[in-house]
Amino acid sequence: MVEQDTIKLLRECDAGVKMGVASIDEVLEYVKSEELKDYLTTCMDEHNKLNEELQQLLDKYSDEGKDPNPIAKGMSWMKTNMKLIVNESDHTIADLITDGCNMGVKSLNRYLNQYKAADEVSKDICKRLINLEEKLAIDIRKFL
């Protein structure tokens, strides 16, 4: 049971990290403020570091991980592009990223509760990812 929950939690974290990186990467070219760009770039770098740890753990369990849900990713892409067409501003970007962070925090906490038997290393990675998302949402509030 521990190994099953551990792998499932790692997979969800893997999908979450990939979704976060893709979302930030999608908006970076539209950012005007250097401060906002720094927040986003720093967070993306931290996501990538966590991804390296995740991949090592998934390799240990001979698991390929998980890509984000294609429907969720497609909907996110559509929402982002539609909003940016209407209003290409740092405010819009901060709003989109904040929504994404909030959805990520909600999902990751649900998985953390769902896979209670996961090992502590995996739970720690999940909690660090949650903290990254929460911190970014707080840091970029001034751009809303």
Secondary structure, 3 states (H helix, E strand, C coil): CHHHHHHHHHHHHHHHHHHHHHHHHHHHCCCCCHHHHHHHHHHHHHHHHHHHHHHHHHHHCCCCCCCCCHHHHHHHHHHHHHHHHHCCCHHHHHHHHHHHHHHHHHHHHHHHHHCCCCCHHHHHHHHHHHHHHHHHHHHCHHHC
